[in-house]
Amino acid sequence: MSSKKLSGAQQRKRKREQEADAKIAGLFMQRFLKLGQTEVDDKEESDIDNVGQEAVNDPPSCYQLDDSLMTSAIQLQPSNSSTQTAEATSDSKQRMLLDSHDFGYIDFDSITGLSNVANNLRMELISRGPEVFQNKNANFAVSAGRSMTLTWFKRSLPNGEEVNRSWLLYSPSKKSVYCFCCVLFTSTSSNSRSSFELSFGFCNWRHTERLRDHENSPSHRISFTKWKELEHRISQGMLIDMEVEKQIQNEKQKWREVLKRILACIKFLASQNLALRGHCESLAEDDTECYNIGNFLATMKLIAQFDPLLSSHLQHSKNVPGSVSYLSPRIQNEFISLLASTVRKQIYSVIFDETNIMD
């Protein structure tokens, strides 16, 4: 069944609204490119204010609200104190966002109106899920005699089935709605952006068709796909950071085990009062001139016959000369020095205790 055809007046009105949105985006970009100027053209600011009046006869009052979360001015060369203040403000917004479950506390850029979401915050929000931030039980704001209803969170399919709009979020602080995935993954093209991902959100409750237009737009589908892919990777523990962290931990554990074996071998030889070094120190099997590699390397090679980890370590040291091996005489002396220092501290501690008892 085909959708209802819009009248000529409705088509012209929609065209004016689309042109107004494109003009706003263009003016935002012009202001962004003119950051190097010390003053902003007053005419440009008045144009931005007048665009909404050209698009809608009586724009919703939520667009006129003062945005207390935005910075009031742009400093071209901020000082250290202003930078620290901005960081503190951002942290405060993040805590309010997570505590109040209100997407209006997202940090938005005061020029472009796009969100500034750090990667760790993005992962935290996706892990919690959009349902936490939908605020379905909130008192929806009334604008121009209209307000959103709970039916906005449902989408009717052509076959009559209803599905949840999990991406739709209501912000009690901004009295508007946002798109969960588009705020977290902003679109790259300024022409494809909608108010669902900008700082003021969407609150023109008369135009419910904007919901369908947004969720059917290519930019929303791309952001939705990125959201679901990251959500799947988080649930499966397949994040790149996790893989790198796992590799780092495995590498740490490997070197701990190697150093345990080296230290145990040095302790054994030192306790038996045996020399560690020989006439030459080489792990090469074909070195005919090296007939005595010393007790330390000989013991290590003996243990390696029954220890795969140590065998792999010695093989790598032999194949890649100059690599980190912890087998050099300098390392042996450092280990012996550390062992001797520990023994001396224990002896001094015993002598000190006995002296105190005698006194």
Secondary structure as the mmCIF struct_conf table of DSSP 4:
data_model
#
loop_
_struct_conf.conf_type_id
_struct_conf.id
_struct_conf.beg_label_comp_id
_struct_conf.beg_label_asym_id
_struct_conf.beg_label_seq_id
_struct_conf.end_label_comp_id
_struct_conf.end_label_asym_id
_struct_conf.end_label_seq_id
HELX_LH_PP_P HELX_LH_PP_P1 SER A 2 SER A 7
HELX_RH_AL_P HELX_RH_AL_P1 GLY A 8 LEU A 33
TURN_TY1_P TURN_TY1_P1 LYS A 34 GLY A 36
BEND BEND1 GLN A 37 GLU A 39
HELX_RH_AL_P HELX_RH_AL_P2 ASP A 42 ALA A 55
BEND BEND2 ASN A 57 ASP A 58
HELX_RH_3T_P HELX_RH_3T_P1 SER A 61 GLN A 64
BEND BEND3 LEU A 65 LEU A 65
TURN_TY1_P TURN_TY1_P2 SER A 68 LEU A 69
BEND BEND4 MET A 70 MET A 70
BEND BEND5 SER A 72 SER A 72
BEND BEND6 LEU A 76 GLN A 77
HELX_RH_AL_P HELX_RH_AL_P3 ASN A 80 SER A 100
TURN_TY1_P TURN_TY1_P3 HIS A 101 HIS A 101
HELX_RH_3T_P HELX_RH_3T_P2 PHE A 103 TYR A 105
BEND BEND7 ILE A 106 ILE A 106
STRN STRN1 PHE A 108 PHE A 108
TURN_TY1_P TURN_TY1_P4 SER A 110 THR A 112
STRN STRN2 SER A 115 SER A 115
HELX_RH_AL_P HELX_RH_AL_P4 ASN A 119 ARG A 128
HELX_RH_3T_P HELX_RH_3T_P3 PRO A 130 PHE A 133
TURN_TY1_P TURN_TY1_P5 LYS A 136 ASN A 137
BEND BEND8 ALA A 138 ALA A 138
STRN STRN3 SER A 143 SER A 143
TURN_TY1_P TURN_TY1_P6 ALA A 144 GLY A 145
STRN STRN4 ARG A 146 ARG A 146
HELX_RH_3T_P HELX_RH_3T_P4 LEU A 150 PHE A 153
STRN STRN5 LYS A 154 SER A 156
TURN_TY1_P TURN_TY1_P7 PRO A 158 ASN A 159
BEND BEND9 GLY A 160 GLY A 160
STRN STRN6 GLU A 162 ASN A 164
TURN_TY1_P TURN_TY1_P8 SER A 166 TRP A 167
STRN STRN7 LEU A 168 SER A 171
TURN_TY1_P TURN_TY1_P9 PRO A 172 LYS A 175
STRN STRN8 SER A 176 CYS A 179
HELX_RH_AL_P HELX_RH_AL_P5 PHE A 180 LEU A 184
BEND BEND10 PHE A 185 PHE A 185
BEND BEND11 THR A 188 THR A 188
HELX_RH_3T_P HELX_RH_3T_P5 SER A 190 SER A 192
HELX_RH_3T_P HELX_RH_3T_P6 SER A 195 GLU A 197
BEND BEND12 LEU A 198 LEU A 198
TURN_TY1_P TURN_TY1_P10 SER A 199 PHE A 200
STRN STRN9 PHE A 202 PHE A 202
TURN_TY1_P TURN_TY1_P11 TRP A 205 ARG A 206
TURN_TY1_P TURN_TY1_P12 THR A 208 THR A 208
HELX_RH_AL_P HELX_RH_AL_P6 GLU A 209 GLU A 215
TURN_TY1_P TURN_TY1_P13 ASN A 216 ASN A 216
BEND BEND13 SER A 217 SER A 217
HELX_RH_AL_P HELX_RH_AL_P7 PRO A 218 GLN A 236
TURN_TY1_P TURN_TY1_P14 GLY A 237 GLY A 237
HELX_RH_AL_P HELX_RH_AL_P8 ILE A 240 SER A 271
TURN_TY1_P TURN_TY1_P15 GLN A 272 ASN A 273
BEND BEND14 HIS A 279 HIS A 279
TURN_TY1_P TURN_TY1_P16 GLU A 285 ASP A 286
TURN_TY1_P TURN_TY1_P17 THR A 288 GLU A 289
HELX_RH_AL_P HELX_RH_AL_P9 ASN A 295 ALA A 304
TURN_TY1_P TURN_TY1_P18 GLN A 305 PHE A 306
HELX_RH_AL_P HELX_RH_AL_P10 PRO A 308 ASN A 319
BEND BEND15 VAL A 320 VAL A 320
TURN_TY1_P TURN_TY1_P19 PRO A 321 GLY A 322
BEND BEND16 SER A 323 SER A 323
BEND BEND17 TYR A 326 TYR A 326
BEND BEND18 SER A 328 SER A 328
HELX_RH_AL_P HELX_RH_AL_P11 PRO A 329 MET A 358
#
